[in-house]
Amino acid sequence: NNKRQNELIPYNDCLYRNMYRYEYIALLDIDEVIMPLNHNNWSSLMDAVIKESLKVKNESRASYNFRNVYFMDEMLESHEHGHFKDIPPYLHMLQHVYRSANYTKPGQYVKCFHNPEKALILHNHFPLGCLGGVCTSYPVDTELAHLQHYRNDCVSTLKKSCAESFKKNSVKDTTIWRYKDELISRTTTSLMRMGFFGGGQSALVTQPTPPLNAQNSANGDVRMAVNGETAR
């Protein structure tokens, strides 16, 4: 439809503006995050992913995809009486640490780190066109990382199976708490500067803090598009 076609414009604008600046490019919505499970940042995660992928086939891929798992709003409510007191209630991802025990099927609703040396046209889930004609994508093992997707309900195409397949069995996953103290500190500082607490500076921060799980190193940079806008 027109909505999906229009989304291709900012996705590929992001790709072509940054293809010579970064080793990987990710397209993520604001309710998603690719979470490393054994590493502290995306850079070291991708070092491990590349190492594993080369064992399967000795070539680089056009993309590296991460399985989708749901963190539903109601899962927190069913396990906890209210919010976690040591976390601000407005930090949704830090609060919602219960997820479905089941992942969506491989290749379904995944998100990727794209390789700009191979990808020519991006869509929100996989590349649509690649150098050499074939878009190869490596499925990252869920023991290394996954896509944490924060929603009130399943996507429309999974509504019929949502309760039984995803909502029925949930587990506590506090991996994101690895970044808790720094996230609380940085967001509080930024919100104060923007005047959200009724005090502090009202001007917007002109130099935003880089994401905690990305490193600005020559061999590990990731730039992501969030709902069509690029962010570092």
Buried (B, 14 or more C-beta within 10 A) or exposed (E): EEEEEEBBEBBBBBBEEBBEEBBBBBBBBEBBBBBBBEBEBBBBBBEBBBEBBEEEEEEBBBBBBBBBBBBBBEBBEEEBEEBBEEBBEEBBBBBBBBBBEBBBEEEEBBBBBBBBEBBBEBBBBBBBEBEEEEBBBBBBBBEBBBBBBBBEBBBEEBEEEBEEBBBEEBEEBEBBBBBBEEBBEBBBEBBBBBEBEEEBEEEEEEEEEEBBBBBEEEEBBBBBBBEBEBBB
